[in-house]
Amino acid sequence: MKRAGLTFFELLVALSVIFALMGIFAAYAHTYVRVARETALRNELSNIRMSIEYYRIVRGHLPEELADLVNEPLTKKEADVNIKSSKFLSNFRVSKDGFLLDPFMNKYNYDSKSGQVWSEAEGRANW
């Protein structure tokens, strides 16, 4: 006489297949998240560099620190044109200490003499 239902062995096989598929998916998901963060880092570095250059054009000098791009208004009182009042950079992650953070949650470093900016993220300092 056959009993309806799953045996313990069948249940173990089904669970091991499910866990194997979950492990494969987790490895791919981690890769895609890393690639997405690297792309976001490239885009953010490009935006920060353009904002530094725009700051130099509007103000006549490089910002003292990256926080100036987030805190100071875009317009200059002596400007003869009407520009929408906003910031040089907006919607950036900022640490409790006031430093801009990259997608990997590392600080962006900035050299105020040369205007160069880079990330502290491991292996991405030369981007």
N, CA and C of each residue as an Amber inpcrd file, in Angstrom:
protein
   381
   0.8300000  -1.1690000   0.0000000   0.0000000   0.0000000   0.0000000
   0.8870000   1.2500000   0.0000000   0.5880000   2.2010000  -0.9160000
   1.3380000   3.4520000  -1.0210000   0.6580000   4.5250000  -0.1950000
   1.4940000   5.2920000   0.4590000   0.9570000   6.4110000   1.2380000
   1.1240000   7.6950000   0.4460000   0.1740000   8.5610000   0.5210000
   0.2540000   9.8580000  -0.1450000   1.0930000  10.7940000   0.7100000
   1.8820000  11.6420000   0.0550000   2.6980000  12.5960000   0.7860000
   4.1700000  12.4530000   0.4430000   4.9800000  13.2710000   1.0490000
   6.4180000  13.2810000   0.8010000   7.1580000  12.5180000   1.8830000
   8.1780000  11.8330000   1.4550000   9.0400000  11.1800000   2.4300000
  10.0620000  12.2020000   2.9080000  10.7380000  11.8550000   3.9630000
  11.7630000  12.7440000   4.5110000  12.8720000  12.9680000   3.4960000
  13.2580000  11.9530000   2.7700000  14.3110000  12.0600000   1.7580000
  13.8920000  12.9990000   0.6310000  12.6710000  12.9030000   0.1620000
  12.1780000  13.7980000  -0.8920000  12.1640000  15.2550000  -0.4210000
  11.7920000  15.4480000   0.8180000  11.7990000  16.7900000   1.3860000
  13.2180000  17.3550000   1.4550000  14.1810000  16.5400000   1.8530000
  15.5820000  16.9840000   1.9010000  16.1060000  17.3330000   0.5100000
  15.7760000  16.5500000  -0.4830000  16.2060000  16.8270000  -1.8580000
  15.6040000  18.1560000  -2.3340000  14.3340000  18.3730000  -2.0880000
  13.6740000  19.6080000  -2.5200000  14.2970000  20.8250000  -1.8320000
  14.5590000  20.7120000  -0.5320000  15.1680000  21.8270000   0.1900000
  16.5940000  22.0960000  -0.2840000  17.3530000  21.0600000  -0.5610000
  18.7260000  21.2730000  -1.0290000  18.7430000  21.9250000  -2.4100000
  17.8080000  21.5990000  -3.2800000  17.7150000  22.2620000  -4.5870000
  17.3600000  23.7280000  -4.3960000  16.4110000  24.0110000  -3.5240000
  16.0180000  25.3980000  -3.2610000  17.1920000  26.2060000  -2.7100000
  17.9250000  25.6470000  -1.7460000  19.0610000  26.3630000  -1.1630000
  20.1930000  26.5480000  -2.1700000  20.3970000  25.5840000  -3.0380000
  21.4230000  25.7280000  -4.0740000  21.0590000  26.8650000  -5.0260000
  19.8100000  26.9280000  -5.4220000  19.3680000  28.0210000  -6.2910000
  19.4740000  29.3760000  -5.5940000  19.1770000  29.4240000  -4.3120000
  19.3130000  30.6680000  -3.5500000  20.7730000  31.1080000  -3.4810000
  21.6790000  30.1690000  -3.3100000  23.0980000  30.5010000  -3.2750000
  23.5940000  31.0560000  -4.6020000  23.1480000  30.4520000  -5.6920000
  23.5370000  30.9490000  -7.0210000  22.9800000  32.3520000  -7.2340000
  21.7310000  32.5590000  -6.8690000  21.1140000  33.8710000  -7.0260000
  21.8290000  34.9160000  -6.1770000  22.2020000  34.5710000  -4.9560000
  22.8810000  35.5270000  -4.0740000  24.2200000  35.9650000  -4.6630000
  24.9530000  35.0370000  -5.2640000  26.2440000  35.3840000  -5.8700000
  26.0500000  36.3560000  -7.0300000  25.0630000  36.0950000  -7.8760000
  24.7970000  37.0100000  -8.9960000  24.2780000  38.3570000  -8.5000000
  23.4220000  38.3470000  -7.5110000  22.8750000  39.5950000  -6.9930000
  23.9870000  40.4730000  -6.4190000  24.9220000  39.8600000  -5.6920000
  26.0440000  40.6120000  -5.1270000  26.8750000  41.2500000  -6.2400000
  27.1070000  40.5270000  -7.3150000  27.8720000  41.0630000  -8.4450000
  27.1520000  42.2500000  -9.0630000  25.8510000  42.1230000  -9.2720000
  25.0990000  43.2160000  -9.8820000  25.0230000  44.4450000  -8.9810000
  24.9140000  44.2490000  -7.6920000  24.9070000  45.3760000  -6.7590000
  26.2530000  46.0950000  -6.7920000  27.3440000  45.3480000  -6.8320000
  28.6770000  45.9640000  -6.8940000  28.8500000  46.7720000  -8.1730000
  28.4290000  46.2020000  -9.3030000  28.5330000  46.9050000 -10.5830000
  27.6710000  48.1680000 -10.5680000  26.4920000  48.0980000  -9.9900000
  25.6170000  49.2710000  -9.9010000  26.2530000  50.3620000  -9.0400000
  26.8770000  49.9740000  -7.9400000  27.5470000  50.9670000  -7.0870000
  28.7480000  51.5910000  -7.7920000  29.4950000  50.7930000  -8.5470000
  30.6310000  51.3370000  -9.2910000  30.1640000  52.3400000 -10.3440000
  29.0660000  52.0410000 -11.0090000  28.5070000  52.9660000 -11.9920000
  28.0440000  54.2520000 -11.3120000  27.3900000  54.1150000 -10.1730000
  26.9530000  55.2910000  -9.4270000  28.1530000  56.1190000  -8.9680000
  29.2340000  55.4470000  -8.5600000  30.4400000  56.1610000  -8.1330000
  31.0270000  56.9620000  -9.2870000  31.1090000  56.3660000 -10.4770000
  31.6210000  57.0970000 -11.6490000  30.7570000  58.3280000 -11.9430000
  29.4450000  58.1440000 -11.8910000  28.5390000  59.2600000 -12.1630000
  28.6700000  60.3580000 -11.1150000  28.7550000  59.9770000  -9.8460000
  28.8800000  60.9660000  -8.7870000  30.2020000  61.7190000  -8.8830000
  31.2910000  61.0020000  -9.1750000  32.5740000  61.6820000  -9.3440000
  32.5130000  62.6850000 -10.4940000  31.8720000  62.3110000 -11.5710000
  31.7170000  63.2220000 -12.7010000  30.9020000  64.4510000 -12.2920000
  29.8060000  64.2450000 -11.5730000  28.9750000  65.3690000 -11.1200000
  29.7290000  66.2780000 -10.1610000  30.4840000  65.6920000  -9.2430000
  31.2500000  66.4980000  -8.2860000  32.3070000  67.3120000  -9.0310000
  32.9970000  66.6900000  -9.9760000  34.0350000  67.4100000 -10.7260000
  33.4420000  68.5440000 -11.5490000  32.2830000  68.3170000 -12.1600000
  31.6280000  69.4000000 -12.9030000  31.1840000  70.5140000 -11.9590000
  30.7010000  70.1590000 -10.7710000  30.2770000  71.1600000  -9.7990000
  31.4570000  71.9780000  -9.2970000  32.6060000  71.3320000  -9.1150000
  33.8160000  72.0570000  -8.6940000  34.2070000  73.0670000  -9.7680000
  34.1700000  72.6410000 -11.0200000  34.5220000  73.5500000 -12.1160000
  33.5140000  74.6890000 -12.2240000  32.2460000  74.3980000 -12.0580000
  31.2230000  75.4390000 -12.1100000  31.3860000  76.4020000 -10.9400000
  31.7040000  75.8910000  -9.7650000  31.9720000  76.7310000  -8.5970000
  33.1230000  77.6790000  -8.9060000  34.1700000  77.1590000  -9.5380000
  35.3340000  77.9890000  -9.8730000  34.9430000  79.0940000 -10.8590000
  34.0790000  78.7600000 -11.8080000  33.6460000  79.7580000 -12.7820000
  32.7990000  80.8430000 -12.1100000  31.8570000  80.4470000 -11.2720000
  30.9540000  81.4040000 -10.6240000  31.6650000  82.2160000  -9.5550000
  32.4570000  81.5580000  -8.7130000  33.0800000  82.2340000  -7.5640000
  34.4860000  82.7610000  -7.8460000  35.1380000  82.2570000  -8.8690000
  36.4880000  82.7260000  -9.1940000  37.5950000  81.9870000  -8.4670000
  37.2510000  81.0080000  -7.6530000  38.2450000  80.1970000  -6.9420000
  37.6550000  78.8290000  -6.6540000  38.5140000  77.8830000  -6.3330000
  38.0500000  76.5370000  -5.9960000  37.4480000  76.5320000  -4.5960000
  36.4840000  75.6370000  -4.3380000  35.9290000  75.5610000  -2.9770000
  36.9820000  75.0690000  -1.9900000  36.8670000  75.5250000  -0.7580000
  37.8080000  75.1000000   0.2880000  37.6180000  73.6290000   0.6410000
  36.3720000  73.1760000   0.6220000  36.0590000  71.7760000   0.9040000
  34.8070000  71.3830000   0.1320000  34.5790000  70.0900000   0.0120000
  33.4320000  69.6070000  -0.7710000  32.0980000  70.0140000  -0.1510000
  32.0740000  70.2100000   1.1550000  30.8350000  70.6130000   1.8210000
  30.3530000  71.9700000   1.3120000  31.2650000  72.8070000   0.7980000
  30.8530000  74.0980000   0.2390000  29.9270000  73.9150000  -0.9560000
  30.1160000  72.8430000  -1.7030000  29.2620000  72.5830000  -2.8630000
  27.8350000  72.2530000  -2.4470000  27.6840000  71.6710000  -1.2790000
  26.3620000  71.2830000  -0.7930000  25.7210000  72.4210000   0.0050000
  26.5310000  73.2090000   0.7170000  25.9990000  74.2090000   1.6400000
  25.8220000  75.6010000   1.0400000  26.6930000  76.0120000   0.1370000
  26.6410000  77.3790000  -0.3720000  25.6470000  77.5010000  -1.5200000
  24.9700000  78.6620000  -1.5930000  24.0150000  78.8500000  -2.6950000
  24.7350000  78.9980000  -4.0320000  24.0270000  78.6550000  -5.0730000
  24.5820000  78.6880000  -6.4230000  24.8100000  80.1090000  -6.9070000
  23.9640000  81.0280000  -6.5130000  24.0360000  82.3870000  -7.0350000
  25.0570000  83.2300000  -6.2800000  25.5220000  84.2430000  -6.9530000
  26.4470000  85.2070000  -6.3710000  25.7420000  86.5560000  -6.3740000
  25.8700000  87.3400000  -5.3410000  25.1280000  88.5850000  -5.2310000
  25.4710000  89.5640000  -6.3540000  26.7090000  89.5360000  -6.8270000
  27.1260000  90.4670000  -7.8670000  26.7170000  90.0250000  -9.2620000
  26.1300000  88.8660000  -9.4030000  25.7810000  88.3420000 -10.7250000
  24.7130000  89.2170000 -11.3750000  24.8470000  89.4460000 -12.6840000
  23.8980000  90.2550000 -13.4310000  22.7550000  89.4300000 -14.0090000
  22.7840000  88.1560000 -13.7990000  21.7630000  87.2790000 -14.3660000
  20.9350000  86.6640000 -13.2510000  19.7440000  86.2950000 -13.5880000
  18.8670000  85.6150000 -12.6420000  19.0240000  84.1160000 -12.8040000
  19.5610000  83.4580000 -11.8090000  19.7180000  82.0120000 -11.8150000
  18.8640000  81.4690000 -10.6810000  18.1970000  80.3790000 -10.9430000
  17.3920000  79.7540000  -9.8930000  18.2710000  79.4720000  -8.6930000
  17.8500000  79.9140000  -7.5450000  18.6430000  79.7420000  -6.3330000
  18.5980000  78.2820000  -5.8750000  19.7370000  77.6470000  -5.8950000
  19.8550000  76.2760000  -5.4070000  21.2960000  76.0620000  -4.9760000
  21.6900000  74.8370000  -4.8090000  23.0570000  74.5080000  -4.4040000
  23.8340000  73.9810000  -5.6080000  25.1530000  73.9840000  -5.4930000
  25.9780000  73.4250000  -6.5580000  25.7470000  71.9260000  -6.6770000
  25.6120000  71.2580000  -5.5370000  25.3120000  69.8260000  -5.4820000
  24.1040000  69.6190000  -4.5830000  23.2600000  68.6980000  -4.9620000
  22.1300000  68.3660000  -4.0910000  21.9230000  66.8550000  -4.1210000
  21.1890000  66.3580000  -3.1620000  20.8590000  64.9290000  -3.0630000
  22.0960000  64.0410000  -2.9330000  23.0310000  64.4360000  -2.1080000
  24.2090000  63.6080000  -1.8400000  24.1630000  63.1150000  -0.4060000
  24.7240000  61.9370000  -0.2040000  24.8370000  61.3940000   1.1420000
  25.9350000  62.1640000   1.8780000  25.6360000  62.6100000   3.0900000
  26.5920000  63.3690000   3.8830000  26.7340000  62.6800000   5.2350000
  27.9950000  62.5120000   5.6810000  28.2360000  61.8690000   6.9750000
  27.9000000  62.8330000   8.1060000  27.9230000  62.3350000   9.3300000
  27.6680000  63.1790000  10.4980000  28.7200000  64.2710000  10.6370000
  29.9270000  63.9930000  10.1000000  31.0120000  64.9700000  10.1610000
  30.9400000  65.9930000   9.0320000  29.9990000  65.8480000   8.1090000
  29.8450000  66.7860000   7.0090000  30.5770000  66.4080000   5.7390000
  31.1110000  65.1880000   5.6570000  31.8190000  64.7420000   4.4560000
  30.8380000  64.0830000   3.4860000  31.0580000  64.2930000   2.1860000
  30.2550000  63.6050000   1.1830000  30.6470000  62.1360000   1.1530000
  29.6650000  61.2530000   1.0110000  29.8990000  59.8110000   0.9990000
  29.5970000  59.2390000  -0.3740000  30.4230000  58.2820000  -0.7980000
  30.2180000  57.6170000  -2.0800000  29.2170000  56.4670000  -1.9100000
  28.8520000  55.7740000  -2.9880000  27.8800000  54.6690000  -2.8710000
  28.3490000  53.5200000  -1.9810000  29.6560000  53.4100000  -1.7390000
  30.1920000  52.3750000  -0.8550000  30.2850000  52.8720000   0.5860000
  29.7600000  54.0820000   0.8290000  29.7490000  54.7400000   2.1450000
  31.1550000  55.0950000   2.6380000  32.0540000  55.4110000   1.7190000
  33.3810000  55.9230000   2.0450000  33.4060000  57.4170000   1.7320000
  34.3330000  58.1210000   2.3840000  34.4440000  59.5630000   2.1650000
  35.0250000  59.8620000   0.7860000  34.5600000  60.9750000   0.2100000
  35.2380000  61.5390000  -0.9520000  36.3440000  62.4350000  -0.4140000
  37.5320000  62.3150000  -0.9710000  38.6400000  63.1840000  -0.5980000
  38.7650000  64.2960000  -1.6260000  39.2550000  65.4460000  -1.1840000
  39.3250000  66.6090000  -2.0610000  40.6040000  67.3870000  -1.7540000
  41.3200000  67.7610000  -2.8100000  42.5060000  68.6090000  -2.6940000
  42.1100000  70.0010000  -3.1740000  42.0220000  70.9550000  -2.2550000
  41.5320000  72.2840000  -2.6080000  42.5240000  73.0830000  -3.4500000
  43.7750000  72.6700000  -3.4860000  44.7610000  73.3920000  -4.3080000
  44.6570000  73.0120000  -5.7770000  44.4410000  71.7140000  -6.0490000
  44.3810000  71.2560000  -7.4450000  42.9490000  71.0460000  -7.9250000
  41.9950000  70.9300000  -7.0030000  40.6110000  70.6810000  -7.3800000
  40.3200000  69.2160000  -7.6570000  41.2550000  68.3270000  -7.3450000
  41.0360000  66.8990000  -7.5980000  40.1850000  66.2850000  -6.5000000
  39.3330000  65.3620000  -6.9040000  38.4730000  64.6540000  -5.9660000
  38.5610000  63.1680000  -6.2790000  38.5440000  62.3330000  -5.2290000
  38.6130000  60.8890000  -5.3990000  37.9170000  60.2270000  -4.2200000
  37.6630000  58.9440000  -4.3900000  36.9640000  58.1800000  -3.3660000
  37.9670000  57.3680000  -2.5500000  37.6180000  57.1190000  -1.3000000
  38.4330000  56.2450000  -0.4520000  38.0950000  54.7750000  -0.6720000
  37.1580000  54.4900000  -1.5470000  36.7680000  53.0960000  -1.7900000
  37.9570000  52.3080000  -2.2910000  38.1400000  51.1130000  -1.7610000
  39.2910000  50.2810000  -2.0870000  39.3180000  49.9630000  -3.5780000
  40.4670000  50.2370000  -4.2150000  40.6560000  49.9340000  -5.6270000
  40.0540000  50.9670000  -6.5700000  39.5110000  52.0440000  -6.0340000
  38.8530000  53.0350000  -6.8850000  39.4090000  54.4290000  -6.6620000
  40.6030000  54.5230000  -6.1300000  41.1940000  55.8230000  -5.8050000
  41.6230000  56.5930000  -7.0580000  41.9030000  55.9050000  -8.1520000
  42.3940000  56.5770000  -9.3520000  41.3080000  56.8960000 -10.3630000
  40.0510000  56.7760000  -9.9900000  38.9770000  57.0430000 -10.9460000
  38.8230000  58.5330000 -11.1420000
